[in-house]
């Protein structure tokens, strides 16, 4: 629902002694991250207002890739099928080649990933934003004001006042404000926080095109690791192609921004004005940085306002959407009084460490790609070819992505089990005659997966009341002959994994990360008790996770 409440309305309320309206959440910025936050919070029934400075959606491409986990987030927002309709899933692999055309690494992107969505997907951002914006604006509790720039914030003990500079002017009040307003975030500038910058800077010219001819690109997405000009060639979404060219040290940045430079660089690839339209060409300075605190009282940050990273792993927008789903479920509980406000501090501790993995991985890939010295490139090529182009051996090792300290189960000694804080998979299950991906059957939220009904039967009335209060779904799984209220593990995805690890139950959070697993029914009751306690008295043990260690190139050290 798009409306524009006026200053006169607020003034009239105050003149008649009526308290001014206070929204649950104000979101500053309406790009994909702000759109997903509005959609998730609106679907949860919260009063959300979005303030977007620009009057019209930005019409040109920017982000271009999302992975299987992000597809599951779209699914959680109820827009899964609409997003599928505007994306180009990768049918094969992502290949890196040297100047001689020899493969240096081949990454399998075919088929579905662990989240039940294609492993890699490409899109045109304006089309994706149109899907998300329409879905958010169709929520009865969501108000979107475009052409409404926020110029000031006034936090107090009960709400935040947002001063706007649109035609209506006036002040908007909200219990919480989320800055999804990009790298130059006004909300961040108001917060008491510092920024960690790893000093990783490279300039690349990004050229988005619409080819007029029909060509089969094979592989569809690849990286040319040529020291004379490192170049990325990928899909830009259905019917589109993207080229990214590294700026060489002797090149003038201003000249590289010109249409003439874009056509000059496209010419060796057979792209000319006769067979191609350039949608956009822009010079980007890739950076690696993050904000050290993502919450300051009633102010929070998400997406580029909280972190920026090089695009080599395609995780920029993906990381922002992970922010959105993490923050949305926590705000949902806090706004309804089902969790303590300190739960919001775990947003920083969990997401900051996770996003530093994405930044570290992006830098590691960039350090392999952005090699301009011919001798260093030749040594790199020899190492990677000797590794058989296998990414497990040809690329620098990076730690697995895992959440930092937060709402996660602990052993009595305070340690975590190996899988706690990791992304959980999504498989098809059958329930009451319907077979679908798990989240489509449950509707999302907290999910308790169990091996049969036994562990669930052991929960007492207090456990069940708590789980019902947070909207948790109880999913007893069976390998065959599931009873009417049970779930058939249709593809043998869940039960073999549980049994292999001697678990009878797993508690999965609304953002799909594992809270904890139990070896027996008593262990499940302990997990539920821990979850109840952590929502009441959450503890974020690290406001700032340690910076990634210096990266080494494969074969060094």
C-alpha positions as CSV (number, residue, x, y, z in Angstrom):
1,X,0.0,0.0,0.0
2,X,1.6,3.3,-1.1
3,X,0.4,6.4,0.7
4,X,1.8,9.8,1.8
5,X,0.7,10.8,5.3
6,X,0.8,14.6,5.5
7,X,2.3,16.9,8.1
8,X,-1.1,18.6,8.4
9,X,-2.6,15.3,9.6
10,X,0.0,14.9,12.3
11,X,-0.4,18.5,13.4
12,X,-4.2,18.0,13.5
13,X,-3.7,15.0,15.7
14,X,-1.6,16.9,18.1
15,X,-4.0,19.9,18.2
16,X,-6.8,17.7,19.2
17,X,-4.8,16.0,21.9
18,X,-4.4,12.8,19.9
19,X,-0.9,11.2,20.3
20,X,0.9,11.2,16.9
21,X,1.0,7.8,15.2
22,X,4.1,5.7,16.0
23,X,4.9,3.0,13.4
24,X,6.5,-0.2,14.5
25,X,9.4,0.1,12.1
26,X,10.6,2.8,9.7
27,X,12.9,1.5,6.9
28,X,15.1,4.1,5.2
29,X,15.8,2.9,1.7
30,X,13.8,0.7,-0.7
31,X,16.3,-1.4,-2.5
32,X,16.2,-5.2,-2.3
33,X,17.2,-5.2,1.3
34,X,14.7,-2.6,2.4
35,X,12.0,-4.3,0.2
36,X,12.6,-7.7,1.8
37,X,12.5,-6.2,5.3
38,X,9.3,-4.5,4.6
39,X,7.8,-7.7,3.1
40,X,8.8,-10.0,5.9
41,X,7.8,-7.5,8.7
42,X,4.6,-6.7,6.8
43,X,3.7,-10.4,6.5
44,X,4.2,-10.7,10.2
45,X,1.5,-8.0,10.7
46,X,3.8,-5.1,11.8
47,X,3.1,-1.5,11.0
48,X,5.9,-0.6,8.6
49,X,6.7,2.7,6.8
50,X,9.4,2.9,4.1
51,X,11.0,6.2,3.3
52,X,12.8,6.2,-0.1
53,X,14.6,9.4,-1.3
54,X,14.2,8.7,-5.0
55,X,10.7,9.2,-6.6
56,X,11.1,6.3,-9.1
57,X,12.8,3.0,-9.0
58,X,16.3,3.0,-10.4
59,X,15.9,1.6,-13.9
60,X,19.4,0.1,-14.6
61,X,21.1,-3.1,-13.6
62,X,23.4,-3.4,-10.6
63,X,23.5,-6.6,-8.5
64,X,23.2,-9.7,-10.7
65,X,23.6,-12.9,-8.7
66,X,22.0,-14.8,-5.8
67,X,22.6,-18.3,-4.5
68,X,20.3,-21.1,-3.3
69,X,20.0,-19.7,0.3
70,X,18.7,-16.4,-1.0
71,X,16.2,-18.2,-3.1
72,X,14.9,-19.8,0.1
73,X,14.6,-16.2,1.6
74,X,12.5,-15.2,-1.4
75,X,10.4,-18.3,-0.8
76,X,10.0,-17.2,2.8
77,X,8.7,-13.8,1.6
78,X,6.0,-15.5,-0.6
79,X,7.6,-14.4,-3.8
80,X,9.5,-17.5,-4.8
81,X,7.7,-18.3,-8.0
82,X,7.6,-14.6,-9.1
83,X,11.4,-14.4,-8.6
84,X,12.0,-17.6,-10.5
85,X,10.2,-16.1,-13.5
86,X,12.7,-13.3,-13.8
87,X,15.9,-15.2,-13.1
88,X,18.4,-17.2,-15.2
89,X,19.6,-20.3,-13.2
90,X,23.0,-21.5,-14.1
91,X,22.8,-24.9,-16.0
92,X,26.5,-25.8,-15.9
93,X,29.6,-24.6,-14.2
94,X,31.5,-21.4,-13.5
95,X,35.0,-21.6,-15.1
96,X,38.2,-19.6,-14.7
97,X,40.6,-19.6,-17.7
98,X,44.0,-18.2,-18.3
99,X,45.1,-16.2,-21.3
100,X,45.7,-19.4,-23.2
101,X,42.2,-20.6,-22.6
102,X,43.2,-23.4,-20.2
103,X,40.8,-24.0,-17.3
104,X,42.3,-22.9,-13.9
105,X,39.2,-23.8,-11.8
106,X,35.8,-25.2,-12.6
107,X,33.1,-24.7,-10.0
108,X,29.9,-26.9,-10.4
109,X,26.9,-24.6,-10.3
110,X,24.5,-27.0,-12.0
111,X,21.3,-28.3,-10.3
112,X,19.9,-27.3,-6.9
113,X,21.8,-26.4,-3.9
114,X,21.2,-27.4,-0.3
115,X,18.3,-25.0,0.1
116,X,16.2,-26.6,-2.6
117,X,16.9,-23.8,-5.1
118,X,19.3,-23.6,-8.0
119,X,22.9,-23.2,-6.8
120,X,23.4,-20.0,-8.7
121,X,21.0,-17.6,-10.3
122,X,21.4,-14.4,-12.4
123,X,19.0,-11.6,-12.8
124,X,18.5,-7.9,-13.7
125,X,18.0,-5.9,-10.6
126,X,15.1,-3.7,-11.9
127,X,13.1,-6.8,-12.6
128,X,13.8,-8.3,-9.2
129,X,13.0,-5.1,-7.4
130,X,9.7,-4.8,-9.2
131,X,8.7,-8.2,-7.8
132,X,9.8,-7.4,-4.3
133,X,8.3,-3.9,-4.3
134,X,4.9,-5.0,-5.5
135,X,4.8,-7.7,-2.9
136,X,5.8,-5.3,-0.1
137,X,3.4,-2.6,-1.2
138,X,0.6,-5.1,-1.3
139,X,0.9,-5.8,2.4
140,X,-1.9,-4.0,4.2
141,X,0.4,-2.9,7.1
142,X,3.2,-1.5,4.8
143,X,3.3,2.2,3.7
144,X,5.9,3.2,1.1
145,X,6.7,6.9,0.5
146,X,8.9,7.4,-2.5
147,X,10.5,10.8,-3.2
148,X,10.8,11.2,0.6
149,X,14.3,11.9,1.8
150,X,15.2,11.5,5.4
151,X,17.4,14.4,6.5
152,X,17.5,13.9,10.3
153,X,16.9,11.4,13.1
154,X,15.9,12.2,16.6
155,X,16.0,9.1,18.9
156,X,14.5,9.1,22.3
157,X,13.5,6.6,24.9
158,X,10.3,5.4,23.3
159,X,10.7,6.1,19.5
160,X,12.7,7.7,16.8
161,X,11.6,10.9,15.0
162,X,12.6,11.0,11.3
163,X,12.7,14.4,9.7
164,X,11.8,14.3,6.0
165,X,12.3,16.7,3.2
166,X,9.5,15.6,0.8
167,X,6.6,17.8,-0.2
168,X,4.6,16.8,2.8
169,X,7.6,17.4,5.2
170,X,7.1,16.8,8.8
171,X,8.3,14.1,11.1
172,X,7.6,10.4,11.1
173,X,7.8,8.4,14.3
174,X,8.7,4.8,14.7
175,X,9.7,2.4,17.5
176,X,12.7,1.2,15.4
177,X,14.5,2.6,12.4
178,X,16.5,0.4,9.9
179,X,19.0,2.0,7.7
180,X,18.9,0.1,4.4
181,X,20.1,3.3,2.7
182,X,23.3,2.1,1.1
183,X,27.1,2.7,1.5
184,X,26.5,6.5,2.2
185,X,23.9,5.7,4.9
186,X,22.4,8.6,6.8
187,X,21.3,6.3,9.5
188,X,24.8,5.0,10.0
189,X,26.2,8.5,10.2
190,X,23.8,9.1,13.2
191,X,25.0,6.0,15.1
192,X,27.8,5.7,17.5
193,X,29.9,3.1,15.6
194,X,33.2,2.7,13.8
195,X,34.1,1.0,10.6
196,X,36.7,-1.6,9.9
197,X,38.2,-1.2,6.5
198,X,40.7,-3.8,5.1
199,X,42.1,-1.4,2.5
200,X,41.2,-3.6,-0.5
201,X,40.7,-1.3,-3.5
202,X,40.3,-2.2,-7.2
203,X,38.6,-0.3,-10.0
204,X,36.5,-2.3,-12.4
205,X,34.3,-1.1,-15.3
206,X,31.0,-3.0,-15.3
207,X,29.2,-3.1,-18.7
208,X,25.6,-4.5,-18.9
209,X,24.4,-5.3,-22.3
210,X,21.3,-6.5,-24.3
211,X,22.6,-8.6,-27.2
212,X,20.4,-8.5,-30.3
213,X,21.6,-11.8,-31.6
214,X,21.0,-15.3,-30.1
215,X,24.3,-16.9,-29.0
216,X,24.8,-19.9,-26.9
217,X,27.4,-18.9,-24.3
218,X,29.4,-21.9,-23.0
219,X,30.3,-21.8,-20.3
220,X,27.6,-19.3,-19.5
221,X,29.6,-17.7,-16.8
222,X,33.3,-17.5,-16.7
223,X,36.4,-15.5,-15.6
224,X,39.3,-14.6,-17.8
225,X,42.4,-14.5,-15.6
226,X,44.6,-12.7,-18.2
227,X,47.2,-10.3,-16.7
228,X,46.8,-8.1,-19.7
229,X,43.1,-7.5,-18.6
230,X,41.3,-9.6,-16.0
231,X,37.7,-9.9,-17.3
232,X,34.5,-11.3,-16.0
233,X,31.8,-12.6,-18.5
234,X,28.5,-13.6,-17.0
235,X,24.8,-13.6,-17.4
236,X,23.0,-10.4,-16.6
237,X,19.6,-12.1,-16.2
238,X,17.4,-13.5,-19.0
239,X,18.4,-12.1,-22.3
240,X,21.3,-10.1,-20.9
241,X,25.1,-10.3,-20.7
242,X,27.5,-8.6,-18.3
243,X,31.2,-7.8,-18.8
244,X,33.5,-6.6,-16.1
245,X,36.9,-5.2,-17.0
246,X,39.6,-4.4,-14.5
247,X,41.1,-0.9,-14.8
248,X,44.8,-1.1,-15.4
249,X,47.2,1.1,-13.4
250,X,48.1,3.4,-16.4
251,X,44.4,3.9,-17.4
252,X,42.6,7.2,-16.7
253,X,39.5,6.5,-14.6
254,X,37.5,9.3,-16.2
255,X,38.3,8.1,-19.8
256,X,37.3,4.5,-18.8
257,X,33.8,5.8,-17.8
258,X,33.0,6.9,-21.4
259,X,30.8,5.0,-23.9
260,X,33.8,4.9,-26.3
261,X,35.9,3.0,-23.7
262,X,33.1,0.5,-23.1
263,X,32.7,-0.2,-26.8
264,X,36.5,-0.5,-27.2
265,X,36.7,-3.1,-24.5
266,X,33.6,-5.0,-25.9
267,X,35.0,-5.1,-29.5
268,X,37.3,-8.1,-29.0
269,X,34.2,-10.1,-27.8
270,X,32.4,-9.3,-31.1
271,X,30.0,-6.8,-29.4
272,X,29.3,-3.7,-31.5
273,X,26.4,-1.2,-31.7
274,X,25.0,-3.2,-34.5
275,X,24.4,-6.3,-32.4
276,X,24.3,-5.0,-28.9
277,X,22.7,-2.3,-26.7
278,X,24.7,-1.1,-23.7
279,X,22.2,-0.7,-20.8
280,X,24.7,0.6,-18.4
281,X,28.4,1.1,-17.9
282,X,29.9,2.3,-14.6
283,X,33.2,2.3,-12.9
284,X,33.2,0.7,-9.4
285,X,35.8,0.8,-6.7
286,X,35.6,-2.5,-5.0
287,X,36.0,-2.3,-1.2
288,X,36.1,-4.6,1.8
289,X,34.7,-3.0,5.0
290,X,32.1,-3.5,7.7
291,X,30.5,-1.5,10.5
292,X,31.5,-2.6,14.0
293,X,28.1,-2.1,15.6
294,X,24.9,-2.7,13.6
295,X,22.6,-1.5,16.4
296,X,22.6,1.6,18.4
297,X,19.5,1.7,20.6
298,X,16.5,2.0,18.3
299,X,18.7,2.4,15.2
300,X,19.8,-0.6,13.1
301,X,21.7,-1.2,9.8
302,X,21.3,-3.7,7.0
303,X,22.9,-4.3,3.6
304,X,25.5,-1.9,2.2
305,X,24.9,0.4,5.1
306,X,26.5,-2.2,7.3
307,X,29.1,-3.8,4.9
308,X,30.6,-3.7,1.5
309,X,32.7,-6.3,-0.3
310,X,34.2,-7.1,-3.7
311,X,31.9,-8.9,-6.1
312,X,34.1,-11.8,-6.9
313,X,32.0,-14.3,-4.9
314,X,28.7,-12.6,-5.9
315,X,27.7,-12.2,-2.2
316,X,27.1,-8.4,-1.8
317,X,23.3,-8.4,-2.2
318,X,23.1,-11.9,-0.8
319,X,24.7,-10.8,2.5
320,X,22.2,-7.9,2.7
321,X,19.2,-10.3,2.3
322,X,20.7,-12.5,5.0
323,X,20.7,-9.4,7.2
324,X,17.1,-8.9,6.4
325,X,15.8,-12.3,7.4
326,X,18.0,-12.4,10.5
327,X,16.8,-9.0,11.7
328,X,13.1,-9.6,10.7
329,X,12.5,-12.6,12.9
330,X,14.1,-10.9,15.9
331,X,12.2,-7.7,15.5
332,X,9.0,-9.6,15.1
333,X,9.5,-11.2,18.5
334,X,10.7,-8.0,20.2
335,X,7.9,-5.8,18.8
336,X,5.3,-8.3,20.1
337,X,6.9,-8.6,23.5
338,X,7.8,-12.2,23.0
339,X,11.6,-11.5,23.4
340,X,13.7,-9.1,25.3
341,X,15.0,-6.1,23.3
342,X,18.6,-7.3,23.9
343,X,17.8,-9.9,21.3
344,X,18.6,-7.2,18.8
345,X,22.2,-7.1,20.0
346,X,22.7,-10.6,18.7
347,X,22.0,-9.3,15.2
348,X,25.5,-7.6,15.2
349,X,27.3,-10.5,16.8
350,X,25.8,-13.2,14.5
351,X,25.8,-11.3,11.2
352,X,29.1,-9.5,11.5
353,X,31.1,-12.7,11.8
354,X,29.1,-14.3,9.0
355,X,29.6,-11.4,6.7
356,X,33.3,-11.3,7.4
357,X,33.5,-14.8,5.9
358,X,31.9,-13.5,2.7
359,X,34.3,-10.6,2.6
360,X,37.3,-12.8,3.3
361,X,36.2,-15.2,0.6
362,X,35.6,-12.4,-1.9
363,X,39.1,-10.9,-1.2
364,X,40.7,-14.3,-1.6
365,X,39.1,-14.8,-5.0
366,X,40.0,-11.3,-6.0
367,X,43.7,-11.8,-5.0
368,X,43.7,-14.7,-7.4
369,X,41.9,-12.9,-10.2
370,X,43.5,-9.4,-10.0
371,X,47.1,-10.5,-11.0
372,X,48.7,-8.2,-13.5
373,X,52.3,-9.3,-13.3
374,X,52.9,-11.9,-16.1
375,X,55.4,-14.0,-14.1
376,X,53.1,-14.1,-11.0
377,X,50.2,-15.0,-13.3
378,X,52.2,-17.8,-14.9
379,X,53.1,-19.2,-11.5
380,X,49.4,-19.0,-10.4
381,X,48.3,-20.7,-13.6
382,X,50.8,-23.6,-13.1
383,X,49.6,-24.1,-9.5
384,X,46.0,-24.2,-10.4
385,X,46.4,-26.4,-13.5
386,X,48.4,-28.8,-11.4
387,X,45.5,-28.9,-8.9
388,X,43.3,-30.2,-11.7
389,X,41.1,-27.1,-11.8
390,X,39.5,-28.5,-8.6
391,X,38.2,-25.6,-6.5
392,X,39.0,-27.6,-3.3
393,X,42.7,-27.5,-4.2
394,X,43.1,-24.7,-6.7
395,X,41.5,-21.9,-4.6
396,X,42.7,-20.5,-1.3
397,X,41.0,-22.2,1.6
398,X,38.4,-20.2,3.5
399,X,36.6,-21.1,6.7
400,X,32.9,-22.2,6.4
401,X,30.3,-19.5,6.8
402,X,28.9,-19.7,10.3
403,X,27.0,-17.3,12.6
404,X,28.8,-15.5,15.4
405,X,27.7,-15.7,19.0
406,X,24.0,-15.2,19.5
407,X,20.8,-17.3,19.7
408,X,22.5,-20.7,19.5
409,X,22.5,-23.7,21.7
410,X,25.4,-24.3,24.0
411,X,26.9,-27.4,25.8
412,X,27.2,-27.2,29.6
413,X,30.8,-26.1,29.1
414,X,29.7,-23.2,26.8
415,X,31.0,-24.8,23.6
416,X,29.0,-25.2,20.4
417,X,28.4,-28.5,18.6
418,X,30.1,-28.5,15.1
419,X,26.9,-27.8,13.1
420,X,25.3,-25.2,15.3
421,X,25.1,-21.8,13.6
422,X,25.4,-23.3,10.1
423,X,22.8,-23.2,7.3
424,X,20.4,-26.1,7.3
425,X,19.2,-27.8,4.1
426,X,15.7,-27.8,2.7
427,X,14.2,-30.9,1.1
428,X,10.8,-32.0,-0.2
429,X,8.5,-33.6,2.3
430,X,5.0,-35.0,2.0
431,X,2.2,-34.0,4.4
432,X,-1.5,-34.8,4.1
433,X,-1.1,-35.8,0.5
434,X,0.9,-32.8,-0.6
435,X,4.6,-32.9,-1.6
436,X,6.6,-29.7,-1.5
437,X,9.7,-28.0,-0.1
438,X,9.5,-28.0,3.7
439,X,9.0,-24.2,4.1
440,X,6.1,-24.3,1.7
441,X,4.3,-26.8,3.9
442,X,5.1,-25.2,7.3
443,X,5.0,-21.5,6.3
444,X,8.5,-21.0,7.8
445,X,9.4,-19.7,11.3
446,X,11.0,-21.9,14.0
447,X,10.9,-25.5,13.0
448,X,11.4,-28.6,15.2
449,X,12.4,-31.6,13.0
450,X,12.2,-35.0,14.8
451,X,12.8,-38.6,13.9
452,X,9.2,-39.8,14.4
453,X,6.8,-38.4,17.0
454,X,8.6,-39.7,20.1
455,X,10.7,-36.7,20.9
456,X,7.7,-34.4,20.4
457,X,5.6,-36.5,22.7
458,X,8.1,-35.9,25.5
459,X,7.5,-32.1,25.4
460,X,5.4,-30.9,28.3
461,X,2.6,-28.3,28.3
462,X,5.0,-25.5,29.2
463,X,7.3,-26.4,26.3
464,X,4.4,-26.6,23.9
465,X,2.9,-23.3,25.0
466,X,6.3,-21.6,24.5
467,X,6.8,-23.1,21.1
468,X,3.3,-22.1,20.0
469,X,3.9,-18.6,21.3
470,X,6.9,-18.1,19.0
471,X,5.1,-19.7,16.1
472,X,7.2,-22.9,16.0
473,X,6.2,-25.8,13.8
474,X,6.6,-29.4,15.0
475,X,7.6,-31.7,12.1
476,X,7.7,-35.4,13.0
477,X,9.5,-37.1,10.1
478,X,9.0,-40.7,8.8
479,X,10.8,-42.7,6.2
480,X,7.6,-44.5,5.1
481,X,4.0,-44.8,6.1
482,X,3.7,-41.4,7.8
483,X,0.6,-41.1,10.0
484,X,-1.9,-38.3,9.1
485,X,-0.1,-35.7,11.2
486,X,3.3,-36.8,10.2
487,X,5.7,-35.8,7.4
488,X,7.1,-38.2,4.9
489,X,10.8,-37.6,4.2
490,X,10.1,-37.8,0.5
491,X,13.7,-37.6,-0.8
492,X,15.5,-39.2,2.2
493,X,17.0,-35.9,2.9
494,X,16.5,-35.3,6.6
495,X,16.3,-38.6,8.4
496,X,19.6,-40.2,7.1
497,X,21.4,-37.0,8.2
498,X,19.9,-37.0,11.6
499,X,20.6,-40.7,12.1
500,X,24.1,-40.5,10.8
501,X,24.9,-37.9,13.6
502,X,22.9,-39.9,16.2
503,X,20.3,-37.1,16.5
504,X,16.6,-37.5,17.1
505,X,15.7,-33.8,16.8
506,X,17.0,-30.5,15.3
507,X,15.7,-27.0,16.1
508,X,16.0,-24.7,13.0
509,X,15.6,-20.9,13.3
510,X,13.4,-18.8,11.0
511,X,16.5,-17.8,9.1
512,X,17.2,-21.5,8.4
513,X,20.3,-21.7,10.7
514,X,20.6,-24.5,13.2
515,X,19.9,-23.6,16.8
516,X,20.9,-27.0,18.0
517,X,20.4,-30.8,17.7
518,X,19.5,-33.4,20.3
519,X,20.5,-37.0,20.8
520,X,17.3,-37.9,22.7
521,X,14.0,-36.6,23.9
522,X,15.5,-35.1,27.0
523,X,18.0,-33.3,24.9
524,X,15.2,-31.7,22.8
525,X,13.5,-30.5,26.0
526,X,16.9,-29.0,27.0
527,X,17.1,-27.2,23.6
528,X,13.6,-25.8,24.0
529,X,14.6,-24.6,27.5
530,X,17.7,-22.9,26.2
531,X,15.8,-21.2,23.4
532,X,13.2,-19.9,25.9
533,X,16.0,-18.6,28.1
534,X,18.0,-17.0,25.3
535,X,15.0,-15.1,24.0
536,X,14.3,-13.8,27.5
537,X,17.9,-13.0,28.3
538,X,20.0,-13.0,25.1
539,X,23.7,-12.5,25.3
540,X,25.9,-11.3,22.5
541,X,29.4,-12.0,23.6
542,X,31.2,-10.1,20.8
543,X,30.2,-6.7,19.5
544,X,33.1,-6.9,17.0
545,X,34.3,-10.2,15.6
546,X,38.0,-10.5,14.8
547,X,39.2,-9.4,11.4
548,X,40.0,-12.1,8.8
549,X,43.6,-13.2,9.0
550,X,45.9,-12.3,6.1
551,X,45.2,-14.4,3.1
552,X,47.7,-16.6,1.3
553,X,47.8,-17.6,-2.3
554,X,47.5,-21.3,-3.1
555,X,51.0,-22.8,-2.9
556,X,52.5,-20.2,-0.6
557,X,53.5,-20.7,3.0
